[in-house]
Amino acid sequence: MMNRSRWYMAGEERDAEKDESECVQSVFEVPLDSAPDHEDGDGGEALRTLGSRMRELQQEVERLNSAVHEEQMLRIREQATLQRDKSSFEARTKLALFLDLLAIVDSFDHLVKHGEGTQDDSSLLVGSQAVLGQLNQFLARNGVHKLEGLEGNAYDSATCEIARVVTDSGAPANTVVRVLRDGYKLGEMLLRPAMVDVASESQVTVVSNDAGED
């Protein structure tokens, strides 16, 4: 009798557990479209609000990325501008230095030519020649070279400036007769044009022999 009673009690417990399990399962298996209307309204509105907020955040991220990109490009342009300005300043400074140095070279060159013309063997001539040689070596090491082969050739406005036009030189017209001041190039760029005398055609003076009548 006792065993039968226990069997009935165990059966009732199993039935109770089965009913509870089925109840829980039924809760989770409720179709989405069977939810109450008020839950659909609140949940849908929350989802729409969340989606709108996510879109706003995405747009904000894109805007920030665009701003960062523009800032980076601005810095790159500023650095490039500063580099160009620096290079331009250095180039102008270098050109100014070479032009001033060429003026000193001209002075020593005139002094040496004068001494050689007068056959002066003094220490002044020797010292001037030495200094002139050192200056020319310095210029050559820095890419500055004298324009050669101008005299006797046709005048070229790209490398020369006319100091005087000579009419009685006997040379063909438009020919460089004499180089008064040497020209120089810095690499392939003209640093200073040469000052030259250029020959022109001989001018023939026509004298009229017609006499006027009184």
TORKE-416477 format. One line per field, with one value per atom (N, C-alpha, C): residue number from 1; residue in one letter; atom name; x, z, y. Coordinates in Angstrom, 2 decimals, always signed. Example, Ala and Ser with C-alpha at 12.3 -4.5 7.8 and 13.67 -1.06 7.14 Angstrom:
paza (1,1,1,2,2,2);
drenke (a,a,a,s,s,s);
torti (N,CA,C,N,CA,C);
px (+13.19,+12.30,+13.20,+12.85,+13.67,+12.90);
pz (+7.80,+7.80,+7.80,+7.08,+7.14,+7.87);
py (-5.69,-4.50,-3.30,-2.25,-1.06,+0.03);
***
This chain:
paza (1,1,1,2,2,2,3,3,3,4,4,4,5,5,5,6,6,6,7,7,7,8,8,8,9,9,9,10,10,10,11,11,11,12,12,12,13,13,13,14,14,14,15,15,15,16,16,16,17,17,17,18,18,18,19,19,19,20,20,20,21,21,21,22,22,22,23,23,23,24,24,24,25,25,25,26,26,26,27,27,27,28,28,28,29,29,29,30,30,30,31,31,31,32,32,32,33,33,33,34,34,34,35,35,35,36,36,36,37,37,37,38,38,38,39,39,39,40,40,40,41,41,41,42,42,42,43,43,43,44,44,44,45,45,45,46,46,46,47,47,47,48,48,48,49,49,49,50,50,50,51,51,51,52,52,52,53,53,53,54,54,54,55,55,55,56,56,56,57,57,57,58,58,58,59,59,59,60,60,60,61,61,61,62,62,62,63,63,63,64,64,64,65,65,65,66,66,66,67,67,67,68,68,68,69,69,69,70,70,70,71,71,71,72,72,72,73,73,73,74,74,74,75,75,75,76,76,76,77,77,77,78,78,78,79,79,79,80,80,80,81,81,81,82,82,82,83,83,83,84,84,84,85,85,85,86,86,86,87,87,87,88,88,88,89,89,89,90,90,90,91,91,91,92,92,92,93,93,93,94,94,94,95,95,95,96,96,96,97,97,97,98,98,98,99,99,99,100,100,100,101,101,101,102,102,102,103,103,103,104,104,104,105,105,105,106,106,106,107,107,107,108,108,108,109,109,109,110,110,110,111,111,111,112,112,112,113,113,113,114,114,114,115,115,115,116,116,116,117,117,117,118,118,118,119,119,119,120,120,120,121,121,121,122,122,122,123,123,123,124,124,124,125,125,125,126,126,126,127,127,127,128,128,128,129,129,129,130,130,130,131,131,131,132,132,132,133,133,133,134,134,134,135,135,135,136,136,136,137,137,137,138,138,138,139,139,139,140,140,140,141,141,141,142,142,142,143,143,143,144,144,144,145,145,145,146,146,146,147,147,147,148,148,148,149,149,149,150,150,150,151,151,151,152,152,152,153,153,153,154,154,154,155,155,155,156,156,156,157,157,157,158,158,158,159,159,159,160,160,160,161,161,161,162,162,162,163,163,163,164,164,164,165,165,165,166,166,166,167,167,167,168,168,168,169,169,169,170,170,170,171,171,171,172,172,172,173,173,173,174,174,174,175,175,175,176,176,176,177,177,177,178,178,178,179,179,179,180,180,180,181,181,181,182,182,182,183,183,183,184,184,184,185,185,185,186,186,186,187,187,187,188,188,188,189,189,189,190,190,190,191,191,191,192,192,192,193,193,193,194,194,194,195,195,195,196,196,196,197,197,197,198,198,198,199,199,199,200,200,200,201,201,201,202,202,202,203,203,203,204,204,204,205,205,205,206,206,206,207,207,207,208,208,208,209,209,209,210,210,210,211,211,211,212,212,212,213,213,213,214,214,214);
drenke (m,m,m,m,m,m,n,n,n,r,r,r,s,s,s,r,r,r,w,w,w,y,y,y,m,m,m,a,a,a,g,g,g,e,e,e,e,e,e,r,r,r,d,d,d,a,a,a,e,e,e,k,k,k,d,d,d,e,e,e,s,s,s,e,e,e,c,c,c,v,v,v,q,q,q,s,s,s,v,v,v,f,f,f,e,e,e,v,v,v,p,p,p,l,l,l,d,d,d,s,s,s,a,a,a,p,p,p,d,d,d,h,h,h,e,e,e,d,d,d,g,g,g,d,d,d,g,g,g,g,g,g,e,e,e,a,a,a,l,l,l,r,r,r,t,t,t,l,l,l,g,g,g,s,s,s,r,r,r,m,m,m,r,r,r,e,e,e,l,l,l,q,q,q,q,q,q,e,e,e,v,v,v,e,e,e,r,r,r,l,l,l,n,n,n,s,s,s,a,a,a,v,v,v,h,h,h,e,e,e,e,e,e,q,q,q,m,m,m,l,l,l,r,r,r,i,i,i,r,r,r,e,e,e,q,q,q,a,a,a,t,t,t,l,l,l,q,q,q,r,r,r,d,d,d,k,k,k,s,s,s,s,s,s,f,f,f,e,e,e,a,a,a,r,r,r,t,t,t,k,k,k,l,l,l,a,a,a,l,l,l,f,f,f,l,l,l,d,d,d,l,l,l,l,l,l,a,a,a,i,i,i,v,v,v,d,d,d,s,s,s,f,f,f,d,d,d,h,h,h,l,l,l,v,v,v,k,k,k,h,h,h,g,g,g,e,e,e,g,g,g,t,t,t,q,q,q,d,d,d,d,d,d,s,s,s,s,s,s,l,l,l,l,l,l,v,v,v,g,g,g,s,s,s,q,q,q,a,a,a,v,v,v,l,l,l,g,g,g,q,q,q,l,l,l,n,n,n,q,q,q,f,f,f,l,l,l,a,a,a,r,r,r,n,n,n,g,g,g,v,v,v,h,h,h,k,k,k,l,l,l,e,e,e,g,g,g,l,l,l,e,e,e,g,g,g,n,n,n,a,a,a,y,y,y,d,d,d,s,s,s,a,a,a,t,t,t,c,c,c,e,e,e,i,i,i,a,a,a,r,r,r,v,v,v,v,v,v,t,t,t,d,d,d,s,s,s,g,g,g,a,a,a,p,p,p,a,a,a,n,n,n,t,t,t,v,v,v,v,v,v,r,r,r,v,v,v,l,l,l,r,r,r,d,d,d,g,g,g,y,y,y,k,k,k,l,l,l,g,g,g,e,e,e,m,m,m,l,l,l,l,l,l,r,r,r,p,p,p,a,a,a,m,m,m,v,v,v,d,d,d,v,v,v,a,a,a,s,s,s,e,e,e,s,s,s,q,q,q,v,v,v,t,t,t,v,v,v,v,v,v,s,s,s,n,n,n,d,d,d,a,a,a,g,g,g,e,e,e,d,d,d);
torti (N,CA,C,N,CA,C,N,CA,C,N,CA,C,N,CA,C,N,CA,C,N,CA,C,N,CA,C,N,CA,C,N,CA,C,N,CA,C,N,CA,C,N,CA,C,N,CA,C,N,CA,C,N,CA,C,N,CA,C,N,CA,C,N,CA,C,N,CA,C,N,CA,C,N,CA,C,N,CA,C,N,CA,C,N,CA,C,N,CA,C,N,CA,C,N,CA,C,N,CA,C,N,CA,C,N,CA,C,N,CA,C,N,CA,C,N,CA,C,N,CA,C,N,CA,C,N,CA,C,N,CA,C,N,CA,C,N,CA,C,N,CA,C,N,CA,C,N,CA,C,N,CA,C,N,CA,C,N,CA,C,N,CA,C,N,CA,C,N,CA,C,N,CA,C,N,CA,C,N,CA,C,N,CA,C,N,CA,C,N,CA,C,N,CA,C,N,CA,C,N,CA,C,N,CA,C,N,CA,C,N,CA,C,N,CA,C,N,CA,C,N,CA,C,N,CA,C,N,CA,C,N,CA,C,N,CA,C,N,CA,C,N,CA,C,N,CA,C,N,CA,C,N,CA,C,N,CA,C,N,CA,C,N,CA,C,N,CA,C,N,CA,C,N,CA,C,N,CA,C,N,CA,C,N,CA,C,N,CA,C,N,CA,C,N,CA,C,N,CA,C,N,CA,C,N,CA,C,N,CA,C,N,CA,C,N,CA,C,N,CA,C,N,CA,C,N,CA,C,N,CA,C,N,CA,C,N,CA,C,N,CA,C,N,CA,C,N,CA,C,N,CA,C,N,CA,C,N,CA,C,N,CA,C,N,CA,C,N,CA,C,N,CA,C,N,CA,C,N,CA,C,N,CA,C,N,CA,C,N,CA,C,N,CA,C,N,CA,C,N,CA,C,N,CA,C,N,CA,C,N,CA,C,N,CA,C,N,CA,C,N,CA,C,N,CA,C,N,CA,C,N,CA,C,N,CA,C,N,CA,C,N,CA,C,N,CA,C,N,CA,C,N,CA,C,N,CA,C,N,CA,C,N,CA,C,N,CA,C,N,CA,C,N,CA,C,N,CA,C,N,CA,C,N,CA,C,N,CA,C,N,CA,C,N,CA,C,N,CA,C,N,CA,C,N,CA,C,N,CA,C,N,CA,C,N,CA,C,N,CA,C,N,CA,C,N,CA,C,N,CA,C,N,CA,C,N,CA,C,N,CA,C,N,CA,C,N,CA,C,N,CA,C,N,CA,C,N,CA,C,N,CA,C,N,CA,C,N,CA,C,N,CA,C,N,CA,C,N,CA,C,N,CA,C,N,CA,C,N,CA,C,N,CA,C,N,CA,C,N,CA,C,N,CA,C,N,CA,C,N,CA,C,N,CA,C,N,CA,C,N,CA,C,N,CA,C,N,CA,C,N,CA,C,N,CA,C,N,CA,C,N,CA,C,N,CA,C,N,CA,C,N,CA,C,N,CA,C,N,CA,C,N,CA,C,N,CA,C,N,CA,C,N,CA,C,N,CA,C,N,CA,C,N,CA,C,N,CA,C,N,CA,C,N,CA,C,N,CA,C,N,CA,C,N,CA,C,N,CA,C,N,CA,C,N,CA,C,N,CA,C,N,CA,C,N,CA,C,N,CA,C,N,CA,C,N,CA,C,N,CA,C,N,CA,C,N,CA,C);
px (+0.83,+0.00,+0.86,+1.90,+2.84,+3.54,+3.94,+4.65,+3.77,+2.43,+1.51,+1.30,+1.25,+1.07,+2.26,+3.45,+4.64,+4.66,+4.17,+4.16,+3.24,+2.05,+1.10,+1.70,+2.40,+3.01,+4.10,+4.90,+5.95,+5.33,+4.24,+3.58,+3.02,+2.43,+1.91,+3.02,+4.20,+5.32,+5.80,+5.87,+6.30,+5.32,+4.00,+2.99,+3.11,+3.39,+3.52,+4.73,+5.85,+7.05,+6.80,+6.04,+5.75,+4.88,+3.89,+3.01,+3.80,+4.72,+5.53,+6.45,+7.06,+7.95,+7.19,+6.00,+5.19,+4.77,+4.50,+4.10,+5.23,+6.44,+7.61,+7.89,+7.80,+8.06,+7.05,+5.82,+4.78,+5.03,+5.63,+5.94,+6.96,+8.01,+9.06,+8.66,+7.64,+7.20,+6.06,+5.81,+4.73,+5.14,+4.37,+4.73,+4.88,+5.80,+6.06,+4.83,+4.01,+2.84,+1.71,+1.91,+0.86,+1.11,+2.25,+2.54,+1.48,+1.27,+0.24,+0.54,-0.46,-0.31,+0.55,+0.39,+1.16,+2.65,+3.01,+4.41,+4.95,+4.13,+4.55,+4.80,+3.98,+4.15,+5.38,+5.59,+6.75,+8.04,+8.06,+9.27,+9.62,+8.63,+8.90,+9.43,+8.85,+9.33,+10.75,+11.07,+12.42,+13.42,+13.00,+13.88,+14.11,+13.03,+13.18,+14.08,+13.91,+14.76,+16.21,+16.43,+17.79,+18.41,+17.63,+18.15,+18.48,+17.61,+17.87,+19.12,+19.29,+20.49,+21.75,+21.65,+22.82,+23.19,+22.18,+22.47,+23.13,+22.64,+23.24,+24.70,+24.95,+26.32,+27.21,+26.67,+27.44,+27.77,+26.79,+27.03,+28.07,+28.01,+28.97,+30.38,+30.48,+31.79,+32.33,+31.46,+31.89,+32.32,+31.58,+31.95,+33.31,+33.53,+34.81,+35.95,+35.72,+36.75,+37.07,+36.03,+36.25,+37.03,+36.69,+37.40,+38.87,+39.12,+40.50,+41.27,+40.63,+41.28,+41.61,+40.67,+40.91,+42.03,+42.06,+43.13,+44.48,+44.54,+45.79,+46.24,+45.30,+45.64,+46.11,+45.47,+45.88,+47.31,+47.62,+48.99,+50.00,+49.62,+50.53,+50.79,+49.73,+49.89,+50.73,+50.50,+51.29,+52.76,+53.03,+54.42,+55.07,+54.29,+54.83,+55.12,+54.21,+54.42,+55.64,+55.79,+56.96,+58.24,+58.19,+59.38,+59.73,+58.69,+58.95,+59.52,+58.93,+59.43,+60.87,+61.15,+62.51,+63.49,+63.08,+63.95,+64.14,+63.05,+63.14,+64.05,+63.93,+64.78,+66.24,+66.49,+67.87,+68.44,+67.59,+68.06,+68.37,+67.49,+67.74,+68.99,+69.17,+70.36,+71.63,+71.56,+72.71,+73.05,+72.03,+72.26,+72.87,+72.33,+72.86,+74.32,+74.65,+76.04,+76.95,+76.52,+77.35,+77.53,+76.47,+76.58,+77.55,+77.48,+78.45,+79.86,+80.01,+81.33,+81.87,+80.97,+81.41,+81.92,+81.33,+81.84,+83.28,+83.60,+84.97,+85.88,+85.36,+86.14,+86.47,+85.51,+85.75,+86.89,+86.89,+87.94,+89.31,+89.43,+90.73,+91.10,+90.12,+90.40,+90.97,+90.38,+90.89,+92.30,+92.53,+93.85,+94.89,+94.54,+95.48,+95.75,+94.71,+94.90,+95.76,+95.54,+96.35,+97.81,+98.06,+99.43,+100.09,+99.35,+99.92,+100.16,+99.31,+99.50,+100.71,+101.02,+102.19,+103.44,+103.30,+104.42,+105.00,+104.08,+104.47,+104.62,+105.78,+106.05,+106.08,+105.38,+105.40,+104.61,+104.80,+104.08,+102.58,+102.17,+100.74,+100.07,+100.73,+100.18,+100.12,+101.20,+101.23,+100.14,+100.00,+98.95,+97.55,+97.34,+96.04,+95.71,+96.70,+96.49,+96.11,+96.75,+96.46,+95.03,+94.65,+93.30,+92.25,+92.52,+91.58,+91.42,+92.51,+92.43,+91.60,+91.77,+90.98,+89.49,+89.18,+87.78,+87.14,+87.86,+87.33,+87.14,+88.04,+87.89,+86.66,+86.44,+85.27,+83.98,+83.96,+82.77,+82.54,+83.61,+83.48,+82.96,+83.43,+82.95,+81.46,+80.95,+79.53,+78.70,+79.26,+78.50,+78.42,+79.26,+79.27,+80.40,+80.05,+81.05,+80.95,+82.10,+82.16,+81.66,+80.99,+80.58,+81.80,+82.05,+83.23,+82.84,+83.81,+83.63,+82.65,+82.53,+81.59,+82.23,+83.46,+84.12,+84.32,+83.93,+84.06,+82.86,+81.91,+80.70,+79.51,+78.40,+77.21,+76.67,+76.16,+75.57,+74.31,+74.19,+73.04,+72.44,+71.23,+70.58,+70.27,+70.30,+70.02,+71.17,+72.38,+73.55,+74.34,+74.01,+74.81,+73.93,+74.56,+73.96,+74.92,+74.37,+75.21,+75.60,+76.90,+77.39,+77.58,+78.14,+78.37,+78.21,+77.84,+77.78,+78.96,+79.80,+81.02,+80.80,+81.10,+80.84,+82.10,+83.28,+84.52,+85.41,+84.80,+85.60,+86.07,+85.43,+85.77,+85.17,+84.46,+83.84,+82.45,+81.93,+80.56,+79.55,+78.46,+77.42,+76.88,+76.53,+75.94,+76.93,+78.20,+79.25,+79.80,+80.06,+80.65,+82.11,+82.45,+83.81,+84.68,+84.11,+84.92,+84.01,+84.54,+83.81,+84.34,+83.48,+83.88,+83.74,+82.75,+82.55,+82.06,+82.72,+82.38,+80.97,+80.33,+79.05,+79.23,+78.28,+78.40,+77.06,+77.15,+75.98,+76.09,+74.95,+74.86,+74.16,+74.94,+74.35,+73.91,+72.63,+72.08,+71.38,+71.34,+70.67,+71.66,+71.24,+72.09,+72.15,+73.34,+73.51,+73.74,+74.57,+74.84,+75.21,+74.54,+74.90,+76.24,+76.87,+78.13,+77.84,+78.68,+78.60,+79.57,+79.06,+79.89,+79.74,+80.77,+80.69,+80.29,+79.36,+78.83,+79.07,+79.47,+79.73,+78.42,+78.39,+77.23,+77.73,+76.82,+77.20,+77.78,+78.80,+79.41,+78.40,+78.31,+77.37,+78.07,+77.48,+78.03,+77.30,+78.08,+77.49,+77.33,+76.14,+75.84,+75.81,+76.70,+76.78,+76.14,+75.20,+74.49,+75.31,+75.54,+76.29,+75.39,+74.10,+73.19,+73.27,+73.51,+73.60,+72.27,+71.89,+70.65,+70.82,+69.79,+69.84,+69.32,+69.96,+69.50,+68.23);
pz (+0.00,+0.00,+0.00,+0.77,+0.86,-0.46,-1.15,-2.41,-3.47,-3.45,-4.44,-4.23,-2.99,-2.68,-3.19,-2.98,-3.46,-4.98,-5.63,-7.10,-7.63,-6.96,-7.36,-7.15,-6.04,-5.75,-6.76,-7.11,-8.12,-9.45,-9.78,-11.05,-11.07,-9.94,-9.89,-10.03,-9.43,-9.54,-10.99,-11.67,-13.07,-13.93,-13.62,-14.39,-14.16,-12.90,-12.58,-13.29,-13.30,-13.98,-15.48,-16.05,-17.48,-17.82,-16.97,-17.22,-17.14,-16.17,-16.01,-17.20,-17.69,-18.84,-20.08,-20.28,-21.43,-21.35,-20.13,-19.96,-20.32,-19.86,-20.17,-21.65,-22.24,-23.68,-24.48,-24.02,-24.74,-24.70,-23.62,-23.51,-24.56,-24.72,-25.68,-27.12,-27.31,-28.65,-29.13,-28.42,-28.84,-30.12,-31.20,-32.45,-32.24,-33.07,-32.93,-33.21,-34.15,-34.50,-33.52,-32.48,-31.47,-30.25,-30.26,-29.13,-29.03,-27.87,-27.68,-28.52,-28.86,-29.71,-29.07,-27.76,-27.11,-27.12,-27.07,-27.16,-28.56,-29.61,-30.97,-31.14,-30.61,-30.75,-30.04,-28.81,-28.06,-28.64,-29.00,-29.56,-30.91,-31.77,-33.08,-32.98,-32.09,-31.90,-31.36,-30.46,-29.91,-31.00,-31.86,-32.95,-33.93,-34.24,-35.16,-34.57,-33.27,-32.60,-32.59,-32.31,-32.30,-33.69,-34.73,-36.08,-36.50,-36.13,-36.45,-35.75,-34.49,-33.73,-34.34,-34.80,-35.42,-36.72,-37.50,-38.72,-38.41,-37.37,-36.97,-36.55,-35.79,-35.37,-36.57,-37.52,-38.72,-39.52,-39.67,-40.37,-39.64,-38.31,-37.52,-37.70,-37.73,-37.95,-39.33,-40.35,-41.70,-41.76,-41.06,-41.04,-40.37,-39.26,-38.56,-39.42,-40.11,-41.00,-42.11,-42.67,-43.72,-43.19,-41.96,-41.37,-41.11,-40.64,-40.39,-41.70,-42.76,-44.07,-44.59,-44.47,-44.92,-44.12,-42.82,-41.98,-42.40,-42.70,-43.15,-44.49,-45.41,-46.71,-46.54,-45.64,-45.39,-44.85,-43.94,-43.39,-44.46,-45.34,-46.41,-47.33,-47.68,-48.55,-47.87,-46.56,-45.84,-45.81,-45.57,-45.56,-46.93,-47.98,-49.33,-49.64,-49.19,-49.41,-48.66,-47.41,-46.63,-47.27,-47.80,-48.44,-49.69,-50.49,-51.70,-51.33,-50.30,-49.88,-49.39,-48.64,-48.14,-49.29,-50.25,-51.40,-52.22,-52.40,-53.17,-52.47,-51.14,-50.39,-50.49,-50.35,-50.45,-51.85,-52.87,-54.25,-54.47,-53.98,-54.14,-53.39,-52.20,-51.42,-52.12,-52.68,-53.38,-54.62,-55.38,-56.57,-56.21,-55.15,-54.72,-54.30,-53.61,-53.20,-54.40,-55.39,-56.57,-57.37,-57.48,-58.23,-57.53,-56.21,-55.48,-55.67,-55.66,-55.83,-57.23,-58.23,-59.60,-59.74,-58.99,-59.03,-58.52,-57.49,-56.99,-58.02,-58.68,-59.73,-60.84,-61.21,-62.26,-61.87,-60.61,-60.16,-60.24,-59.77,-59.84,-61.28,-62.11,-63.52,-64.22,-63.96,-64.55,-64.05,-62.76,-62.18,-62.81,-62.99,-63.59,-65.05,-65.80,-67.21,-67.35,-66.45,-66.49,-66.19,-65.19,-64.85,-65.96,-66.58,-67.68,-68.90,-69.11,-70.24,-70.09,-68.87,-68.61,-68.28,-68.34,-68.03,-66.65,-65.72,-64.34,-63.61,-63.12,-62.42,-60.90,-60.42,-58.99,-58.23,-56.93,-56.07,-56.09,-56.40,-56.47,-57.58,-58.73,-59.84,-59.51,-58.92,-58.57,-57.55,-56.54,-55.54,-56.13,-57.04,-57.70,-58.53,-59.23,-60.03,-59.14,-58.00,-57.08,-56.54,-56.13,-55.59,-56.67,-57.89,-58.99,-59.30,-59.24,-59.46,-58.40,-57.14,-56.06,-56.20,-56.59,-56.79,-57.92,-59.01,-60.13,-59.76,-58.96,-58.50,-57.60,-56.74,-55.87,-56.70,-57.69,-58.55,-59.30,-59.83,-60.58,-59.70,-58.46,-57.56,-57.27,-57.37,-57.10,-58.38,-59.48,-60.71,-61.51,-61.19,-61.92,-62.94,-64.22,-65.28,-66.21,-66.71,-67.61,-69.00,-69.65,-71.03,-71.93,-72.69,-73.55,-75.02,-75.84,-77.28,-77.82,-77.15,-77.63,-78.70,-78.47,-79.39,-80.76,-81.80,-83.15,-83.65,-82.78,-83.16,-83.22,-83.74,-83.87,-82.49,-82.42,-81.17,-80.84,-79.56,-79.08,-77.90,-78.07,-77.00,-75.78,-75.91,-74.77,-73.78,-74.22,-73.36,-73.28,-74.13,-74.20,-74.15,-73.71,-73.77,-74.54,-75.39,-76.22,-75.43,-75.31,-74.66,-75.70,-76.85,-77.92,-79.27,-80.25,-81.64,-82.39,-82.94,-83.61,-85.12,-85.79,-87.23,-88.08,-87.50,-88.29,-87.85,-87.40,-86.91,-88.05,-89.18,-90.28,-90.14,-89.06,-88.84,-89.46,-89.76,-90.30,-89.32,-89.87,-89.03,-88.04,-86.87,-85.79,-85.22,-85.30,-84.75,-83.47,-82.47,-81.24,-81.50,-81.33,-81.59,-80.35,-79.21,-77.98,-76.80,-75.82,-74.58,-73.52,-73.05,-72.05,-70.63,-70.44,-69.12,-69.34,-68.69,-68.89,-68.38,-69.10,-68.65,-67.98,-67.12,-66.37,-66.35,-66.23,-66.06,-64.75,-64.11,-62.93,-63.37,-63.64,-64.25,-65.66,-65.95,-67.25,-67.24,-66.09,-65.97,-66.15,-66.90,-67.09,-65.79,-65.25,-64.02,-64.29,-65.30,-65.69,-67.15,-67.96,-69.38,-69.57,-70.68,-71.02,-71.65,-71.35,-71.98,-73.15,-74.35,-75.55,-76.49,-77.33,-78.48,-79.69,-80.47,-81.63,-82.88,-83.93,-85.20,-85.94,-86.67,-87.51,-88.93,-89.86,-91.24,-91.34,-92.16,-92.34,-92.97,-92.39,-92.91,-93.98,-95.16,-96.27,-96.32,-96.24,-96.29,-97.73,-98.11,-99.48,-99.52,-100.42,-100.55,-101.88,-101.81,-103.02,-103.68,-105.05,-105.82,-106.55,-106.30,-106.97,-106.32,-107.15,-106.64,-106.85,-105.93,-106.04,-106.90,-107.62,-108.44,-107.65,-107.86,-107.22,-107.88);
py (-1.19,+0.00,+1.25,+1.16,+2.28,+2.49,+1.44,+1.55,+2.14,+1.72,+2.27,+3.74,+4.17,+5.59,+6.39,+5.87,+6.57,+6.65,+5.58,+5.56,+6.63,+6.77,+7.83,+9.20,+9.42,+10.73,+11.05,+10.04,+10.28,+10.60,+9.94,+10.23,+11.64,+12.07,+13.44,+14.48,+14.20,+15.14,+15.22,+14.05,+14.06,+14.83,+14.64,+15.37,+16.87,+17.23,+18.66,+19.26,+18.52,+19.02,+19.12,+18.14,+18.17,+19.36,+19.61,+20.76,+22.07,+22.16,+23.39,+23.58,+22.47,+22.54,+22.97,+22.40,+22.77,+24.22,+24.69,+26.10,+27.03,+26.74,+27.56,+27.55,+26.31,+26.20,+26.99,+26.96,+27.70,+29.19,+29.67,+31.10,+31.51,+30.69,+31.01,+30.75,+29.93,+29.61,+30.48,+31.57,+32.47,+33.16,+33.10,+33.78,+35.27,+35.88,+37.31,+38.14,+37.66,+38.45,+38.30,+37.43,+37.27,+38.11,+38.94,+39.81,+40.87,+41.40,+42.43,+43.65,+44.39,+45.57,+46.62,+46.80,+47.87,+47.55,+46.19,+45.84,+46.11,+45.80,+46.12,+47.59,+48.40,+49.85,+50.34,+49.97,+50.44,+49.88,+48.57,+47.97,+48.55,+48.76,+49.34,+50.75,+51.52,+52.90,+52.91,+52.00,+51.92,+51.53,+50.57,+50.16,+51.31,+52.02,+53.16,+54.24,+54.49,+55.48,+55.04,+53.75,+53.22,+53.29,+52.91,+52.98,+54.41,+55.35,+56.76,+57.25,+56.84,+57.25,+56.66,+55.39,+54.76,+55.47,+55.87,+56.61,+57.96,+58.62,+59.90,+59.71,+58.63,+58.36,+58.03,+57.27,+56.93,+58.18,+59.07,+60.33,+61.18,+61.17,+61.93,+61.37,+60.03,+59.40,+59.77,+59.73,+60.10,+61.56,+62.42,+63.84,+64.04,+63.32,+63.45,+62.91,+61.79,+61.24,+62.24,+62.86,+63.85,+65.05,+65.49,+66.63,+66.28,+65.06,+64.63,+64.57,+64.06,+63.98,+65.39,+66.30,+67.68,+68.32,+68.05,+68.60,+68.04,+66.75,+66.15,+66.74,+66.90,+67.49,+68.92,+69.67,+71.05,+71.11,+70.21,+70.17,+69.80,+68.86,+68.47,+69.64,+70.39,+71.56,+72.63,+72.83,+73.83,+73.44,+72.16,+71.70,+71.86,+71.54,+71.69,+73.16,+74.05,+75.48,+75.98,+75.53,+75.94,+75.43,+74.19,+73.63,+74.41,+74.78,+75.57,+76.94,+77.56,+78.87,+78.77,+77.70,+77.52,+77.31,+76.45,+76.20,+77.46,+78.22,+79.47,+80.47,+80.57,+81.49,+81.07,+79.77,+79.29,+79.54,+79.34,+79.57,+81.05,+81.93,+83.37,+83.80,+83.26,+83.59,+83.11,+81.91,+81.34,+82.16,+82.56,+83.37,+84.72,+85.34,+86.63,+86.50,+85.41,+85.19,+85.04,+84.26,+84.05,+85.34,+86.12,+87.38,+88.35,+88.41,+89.26,+88.73,+87.42,+86.83,+87.09,+87.09,+87.36,+88.79,+89.69,+91.08,+91.13,+90.32,+90.26,+89.60,+88.57,+87.90,+88.89,+89.73,+90.74,+91.67,+92.09,+93.02,+92.37,+91.15,+90.46,+90.16,+89.87,+89.57,+90.80,+91.97,+93.21,+93.50,+93.26,+93.51,+92.59,+91.33,+90.38,+90.74,+91.07,+91.42,+92.69,+93.64,+94.85,+94.53,+93.70,+93.33,+92.55,+91.63,+90.86,+91.75,+92.76,+93.66,+94.54,+94.91,+95.76,+94.95,+93.63,+92.73,+93.02,+93.22,+93.47,+92.13,+91.86,+90.60,+90.79,+91.81,+92.09,+91.03,+91.05,+90.10,+90.36,+91.60,+91.91,+91.11,+91.04,+90.28,+88.80,+88.31,+86.89,+86.55,+87.42,+87.19,+87.28,+88.24,+88.37,+87.15,+86.64,+85.43,+84.24,+84.15,+83.05,+83.15,+84.36,+84.56,+84.31,+84.79,+84.58,+83.10,+82.36,+80.92,+80.23,+80.63,+80.03,+80.35,+81.58,+81.96,+81.16,+81.01,+80.23,+78.76,+78.22,+76.85,+76.69,+77.68,+77.64,+77.68,+78.55,+78.64,+77.34,+76.77,+75.52,+74.39,+74.32,+73.26,+73.40,+74.60,+74.85,+74.95,+74.51,+74.44,+75.72,+76.71,+77.98,+77.93,+78.14,+78.05,+79.26,+79.67,+80.82,+80.42,+81.37,+81.15,+81.28,+80.26,+80.23,+80.32,+80.75,+80.75,+81.77,+82.90,+83.92,+84.81,+85.20,+86.14,+85.49,+86.22,+85.72,+84.96,+84.68,+83.96,+84.92,+84.43,+85.27,+85.65,+86.85,+87.35,+86.55,+86.15,+85.39,+86.13,+86.62,+87.40,+86.55,+85.23,+84.37,+84.33,+84.68,+84.61,+85.91,+86.89,+88.12,+89.36,+90.44,+91.77,+92.68,+93.52,+94.39,+95.63,+95.82,+97.03,+98.14,+97.79,+98.76,+98.08,+98.85,+98.37,+98.98,+98.13,+98.57,+98.50,+99.61,+99.67,+99.49,+99.64,+99.58,+98.42,+97.34,+96.21,+95.31,+95.36,+94.47,+93.08,+92.84,+91.54,+91.52,+90.35,+90.27,+90.85,+91.33,+91.93,+90.91,+91.42,+90.61,+89.60,+89.93,+89.07,+89.70,+88.87,+89.36,+89.71,+90.99,+91.45,+91.32,+91.64,+91.65,+91.36,+90.61,+90.33,+91.30,+92.18,+93.16,+92.62,+91.79,+91.17,+89.75,+88.81,+87.40,+87.09,+86.18,+85.65,+84.30,+83.92,+82.67,+81.94,+80.62,+79.77,+79.01,+78.82,+77.96,+76.69,+75.66,+74.47,+74.79,+74.61,+74.95,+76.32,+76.97,+78.26,+79.40,+80.42,+81.59,+82.38,+82.50,+83.26,+84.73,+85.01,+86.39,+86.44,+87.28,+87.36,+88.06,+87.78,+88.44,+89.79,+90.77,+92.09,+92.10,+92.39,+92.25,+93.45,+93.62,+94.53,+93.71,+94.24,+93.52,+94.34,+93.68,+94.35,+94.58,+95.69,+95.98,+96.25,+96.33,+96.62,+98.02,+98.18,+99.51,+100.44,+101.62,+102.61,+103.45,+103.56,+104.33,+105.67,+106.72,+108.05,+108.49,+108.77,+109.18,+110.70,+111.30,+112.76,+113.15,+114.04,+114.48,+115.56,+115.45,+116.44,+117.42,+117.29,+118.21,+119.57,+120.58,+121.97,+122.65,+123.41,+124.17,+125.41,+125.77,+126.99,+128.17,+129.27,+130.51,+131.02);
***
